């Protein structure tokens, strides 16, 4: 159960850089009709065609779907969902780099990175149920989140 209107502290990430949200030229939001949007989400329509939703509408729908009182609380909670997944990916990357005896993640080839990114997302979804992910996302202290992720990563061998 997602806790409403708690303002969570930001997750500090080592490798994922949060830059400016870039506008996607020629994309139109399916919800509000705006053009040149910052992409928030996408979905397949009845015909299997990809439809795009701007960041603002995505946050609005997340707020409505989960019963948040404010857009700010919904935006921060939605951001945390992505950041915890990125944190998992980074912790897995650190383990992989150590096992491979690399100096850093920069030593990975482009092919290794592509395979790693695909596998890490699948692994995150395999190791944690939706309910477990939500529980971890609700943890306030990042160190406690890292402990939960580390416990699961102990079972992973490369």
FENNOR-V975164 format. One record per residue. N is the residue number from 1. RES is the residue in one letter. PSI is psi in degrees with one decimal (999 if undefined). NEAR is the number of other C-alpha atoms within 10 Angstrom. D_LAST is the distance of its C-alpha to the last C-alpha in whole Angstrom. Layout:
BEGIN
((N:RES:PSI:NEAR:D_LAST) (N:RES:PSI:NEAR:D_LAST))
END
This chain:
BEGIN
((1:X:120.9:8:34) (2:X:128.2:14:33) (3:X:132.6:14:36) (4:X:140.6:15:38) (5:X:19.2:16:40) (6:X:133.7:15:37) (7:X:105.7:14:37) (8:X:147.1:16:33) (9:X:155.1:13:32) (10:X:147.7:15:30) (11:X:130.0:18:26) (12:X:122.9:12:26) (13:X:145.2:14:23) (14:X:-41.4:10:22) (15:X:-35.5:12:21) (16:X:122.2:12:22) (17:X:128.7:8:26) (18:X:105.0:7:29) (19:X:-166.7:6:31) (20:X:142.1:7:35) (21:X:118.3:11:34) (22:X:140.2:10:36) (23:X:138.0:13:38) (24:X:109.4:13:37) (25:X:144.5:10:40) (26:X:4.9:8:42) (27:X:140.2:18:40) (28:X:136.3:19:42) (29:X:126.8:23:41) (30:X:-25.1:15:42) (31:X:-51.1:14:43) (32:X:-12.2:11:46) (33:X:-1.3:13:46) (34:X:149.7:13:45) (35:X:162.8:15:44) (36:X:59.0:15:42) (37:X:161.6:21:40) (38:X:118.0:21:37) (39:X:126.5:20:34) (40:X:-36.8:15:34) (41:X:171.1:14:32) (42:X:160.9:14:33) (43:X:165.9:12:34) (44:X:132.4:10:35) (45:X:-175.6:9:38) (46:X:-24.9:7:40) (47:X:4.1:6:40) (48:X:12.6:8:36) (49:X:139.1:9:37) (50:X:129.3:10:35) (51:X:146.7:15:37) (52:X:147.9:21:37) (53:X:134.0:23:38) (54:X:163.2:26:38) (55:X:-43.1:17:37) (56:X:-44.8:18:40) (57:X:-37.6:17:40) (58:X:-43.0:21:37) (59:X:-42.6:23:37) (60:X:-46.4:17:41) (61:X:-36.2:15:39) (62:X:-41.8:17:36) (63:X:-47.9:21:39) (64:X:-45.7:14:41) (65:X:-32.5:10:39) (66:X:2.8:13:38) (67:X:27.6:14:41) (68:X:149.1:20:41) (69:X:-29.4:12:44) (70:X:153.3:13:43) (71:X:-35.0:17:41) (72:X:-47.6:16:40) (73:X:-40.8:18:38) (74:X:-42.8:26:37) (75:X:-43.6:19:36) (76:X:-38.4:17:34) (77:X:-39.5:27:32) (78:X:-40.9:16:31) (79:X:-39.6:15:30) (80:X:-36.6:19:28) (81:X:-46.0:15:26) (82:X:-41.6:12:25) (83:X:-35.0:18:24) (84:X:-39.3:23:22) (85:X:-39.8:18:20) (86:X:-38.5:20:19) (87:X:-43.9:21:19) (88:X:-48.1:22:16) (89:X:-43.3:22:14) (90:X:-41.2:18:15) (91:X:-38.5:18:14) (92:X:-41.0:20:10) (93:X:-45.0:20:11) (94:X:-41.3:15:12) (95:X:-42.9:18:9) (96:X:-44.8:19:7) (97:X:-41.6:17:10) (98:X:-45.7:13:11) (99:X:-38.4:11:7) (100:X:-2.3:13:9) (101:X:34.6:10:12) (102:X:158.7:13:14) (103:X:-36.6:10:17) (104:X:177.3:13:17) (105:X:-19.4:15:15) (106:X:-14.9:10:18) (107:X:-9.2:13:17) (108:X:141.3:17:14) (109:X:165.4:10:16) (110:X:-39.4:10:18) (111:X:-43.5:8:16) (112:X:-41.5:10:13) (113:X:-45.8:15:14) (114:X:-44.6:11:16) (115:X:-44.8:11:13) (116:X:-46.7:17:11) (117:X:-40.3:13:14) (118:X:-45.4:10:15) (119:X:-38.0:13:12) (120:X:-38.7:18:12) (121:X:-42.9:14:15) (122:X:-40.7:11:15) (123:X:-41.4:16:12) (124:X:-43.8:19:15) (125:X:-25.3:13:18) (126:X:-41.7:10:16) (127:X:-26.0:14:15) (128:X:132.0:14:19) (129:X:169.1:11:22) (130:X:-43.0:10:25) (131:X:-39.6:11:27) (132:X:-39.2:12:24) (133:X:-46.4:17:23) (134:X:-40.1:17:27) (135:X:-44.1:14:27) (136:X:-40.8:19:24) (137:X:-25.0:23:26) (138:X:-12.5:18:29) (139:X:131.3:14:28) (140:X:-51.4:15:30) (141:X:125.8:13:29) (142:X:-36.6:17:25) (143:X:-35.8:11:24) (144:X:-34.8:12:25) (145:X:-45.3:19:23) (146:X:-37.0:15:20) (147:X:-43.6:11:20) (148:X:-44.0:15:20) (149:X:-43.0:23:17) (150:X:-39.6:15:15) (151:X:-41.8:10:16) (152:X:-35.4:13:14) (153:X:-18.3:17:11) (154:X:-28.3:9:11) (155:X:-4.9:8:10) (156:X:129.8:12:7) (157:X:140.8:8:4) (158:X:999:6:0))
END
